[in-house]
Amino acid sequence: MSPASTKASTPVGAGPSSPERLSPGQPGYRRMSFALFAAGMATFALLYSTQALLPAVSADFGVSASAASWTVSAATAALAVCVLPMSSLSERFGRRTVMTASLAVAVAVGLLVPFAPSLEWLVALRAVQGAALAGLPASAMAYLAEEVRPKALVAAIGLFVAGNSIGGMSGRIVTGWVAQLWGWRAALAAVGLMALVCALVFRAMLPRARHFTPGSVNPRALVATVRGHLADPLLLRLYAIGALFMTVFGAVYTVIGYRLVEAPFSLPQGIVGSIFLVYLVGTVSSAAAGKLVGRLGRRGALYLAVTTTAAGLLLSLADTLPAVLLGLVLITAGFFAGHAVASSSVSRTAKTGRAQASALYQSAYYLGSSAGGALGALAYHSGGWAGTVLLGLLAVLGVVSITLYGTRVARAEHRMLLAGAQR
């Protein structure tokens, strides 16, 4: 691996315990947390802006749920494809610059989306928006890994993920009620304006990077760095876990609107949008991920997350609104906790090329979202809500299998170390 590929991702200056690094209680840490919280809000509000509106989009354009779901899947797929190249630009031009540019372009496209004349144009604009947003997630993770003390990293990333959950929730609530009053196009315009405010707050509040050194954009170095990360078994497991968790989440929240507007619930669009208040649970669970890891360990926290998610999926099969809501609460809590643990583990595991390591995680994560949205809609079309739940349970089983395998590997390595020490 060439120096160019690692230079930007390796913190410079004093060691990890240096007081120059940000830690809870410092003014710079609070500014950084608030800025990235706002960025996380804007990212999820824009990325999933059409999700709560899918029944209205289907009715307006006269298309099926699976066709309308591509207004979500196109954005997440484009983000997944573009996140790695965008992370490389952050190695050259800086995390702060790339994140700012990404938000600016995404907001600009977001203000154009309401004027899409057809479903095809809507899907195309959403793909451009997803590609623009690709510069933010991996760059944010790399920024935190470089600027925050290691012991505070899980909590810092948890706050960024909490911003994701607030953005996802507020965006869906706003779109639900605005769509009920003035239509889905006005709802998308409202999300674009909300994201504009978040982008301005982010730019004003985020501290300048103090541990970043620019590197060159070297394609060969990038390939070497990516190969190195993909050859790491632990990173591969974390990437798969992120993808599977997001498959569940993408499937559930793409389809839930269709289920709730139909019998036996028959809820109006505004109420369906308000269902996303359960995202507040994700805010709490992601922010608490650091404490969970401290008490249970990383694998223990993942076991708790998948158990909670599976319980929520099964409970959501009931045809009573309280049971469905409680199921969504459990699914959301489990997902955000698992995502915070897995994503922070990537930043901690990668000693070099952190931006690329985080970018690969984000690629897997959003490919999982895209697959979950498309497959969840197909499963709902063919088997109803039970089909979507079955898809989610299969993804949860995948997370359990990977985590069990990682536990066995860790135990085997521990036994080998003990045996070597006794010789």
Order of alpha helices (4+ residues) and beta strands (2+ residues): alpha-alpha-alpha-alpha-alpha-alpha-alpha-alpha-alpha-alpha-alpha-alpha-alpha-alpha-alpha-alpha-alpha
